[in-house]
Amino acid sequence: MSETSSQNPAFWKDCRDPIILTVVGGAIDTIGFIALFGFFTAHVTGNLVLAGAAWIKGGAGIWIKLAAIPLFIMTVALTKFLIDHSSAKHKTLTYLFIAEALFLTAFMAAGLFFEPFKDADNIGVAITGGLGLIALAIRNTSSKTLIKHISPSTMMTGNTTQLGIDLSHYVRHRSAEHKKALIKSLSIVLGFVFGAFAGAYLYVQLDFWSVAFFIIPVLYLAFLASQQRFKTPEK
């Protein structure tokens, strides 16, 4: 019993932050996809694929999906500029999580204001989707800079690949190190899957109010960052 109790805190210490991040990432991307005619708030390359498919096969909303790319890039560039000109990295990360929460709140408010969405080319779809995209562009910038020791939390291709690699390592050599790596990568993928299903279910039940359930964890992460829970890559 003492061994189990010592393992559980270690697991939560290692996996808490990635799990929370991936749950939110999966949920917001899914909510945006369902509500906004297949618009991705985090997986922006998906918008390019869908825009290309709509251009060939016919369909609405191409301009919104294409406009997502420069908006994402500009948000990342501005966020990186602010990071580069900050001295206290843990305070900067706190502010970035707060900014993400604010834009998610705006995403929720815009969705509630503009619904029902009946046309994929509607300006309301562009505004709502853009606000959600800015929130997760800020997150993605943080993931590439201040918390790059944590696996990406909005796109699972790399994480799923890592899960397969860790599984292969563990099957070949069942060491404690390989087991820890496998559990960590598995928890990240499962966190995203859980977030996607939770976001879909809550959206069907509560409409854009569902976003509120995922703003709270982001604010919690802001609190953790303010307490220097996250270590910068330089440390």
Secondary structure, 3 states (H helix, E strand, C coil): CHHHHHHHHHHHHHHHHHHHHHHHHHHHHHHHHHHCCCCCCCCHHHHHHHHHHHHHHCCCCHHHHHHHHHHHHHHHHHHHHHHHCCCCHHHHHHHHHHHHHHHHHHHHHHHHHHCCCCCCCCHHHHHHHHHHHHHHHHHHHHHHCCCCCCCCCCCCHHHHHHHHHHHHHHHHCCCHHHHHHHHHHHHHHHHHHHHHHHHHHHHHHHHHHHHHHHHHHHHHHHHHHHCCCCCCCCC
